[in-house]
Amino acid sequence: MGQGKFSFREKQAQFVNRYLSHGFKDKSALVRAALDHFEEELERENLKKSASLYAEIYAEDLELKELTDSALSGWPE
């Protein structure tokens, strides 16, 4: 497992130091969980942005809409 040295603001350091009250066995476990959560949140945000861009492109592309409609023609509702 990799190691690193990080600096925290005072409030963040106090939060990390209360790792036991947050249910973690040590400070590293708390920081790893926080980083995992943050990474998942960034991925969610990127997916939302990507979906918005695709929706914008689709809304402006009449050929793509026609192609999609023709592909859906005959499919059960």
N, C-alpha and C positions, 0 to 999 in steps of 0.2 A: 504494500500500500504506500502511495506517495505521501510525502510530508511537505509542509510549507510553513512559512512564517508570515503571519498576517497581523495587521493593526486594526483595532476596533475603536470606535468612538466609545466614550464612557458608558452610555446607556446600553450599547450593544454588548460590551464586556460584562456589564451587570447581568444582562439576560443570559449570556453564555454561562456565567458563573452559577446561575440557578438551574443548571442542567438536571439535577436530581428532582427538583420540584416539577420539572416538565416531563419527567418520566424517562430520562436518558441515563445510561450507565456512566457516561463520561462526556466531557466537552466535545471530543471529536465526534461522537455519535450524534450529538445535537447539530453540530455544524454540517456533517454529512447529510443528515436528514433535511436540513434547511436548504442546502445546495441542490439536493435531488428535487425538492419541491419547487425551487426557483427554476431549475432546468425544465421541469414539466410545464410550468406556467409560461415560460418563454416559447416552448414548442406549441402550446395551445394558441398563444397570441400570433405566432407565425402562421399557423393553420388558418386562423380567422382572417388574417391579412390576405393570404393566398386565395381563400374562398371569395373574399370581397373582390379581389382583382379579377378572378375568373368570372364572377357574376357581372362585373362591369364590362368585361370584354364581350361576354355573351349578349348582354343587353344592347350592345352597339353593333353586333355582327349579324346582319339579316341573313346572310348565306348560312351561317352556322345554325341559326334558328330554323331555317327551312330544312336543313340537313337533319337536325334533331327531330323535327316534326315528321319528316318522311320516314325516319328510322322507327319512330313510335307508331306509325300508321299500321293498324292491324294487330297491335299488341292488346292483350286483354286489359280491361280497365282495372 
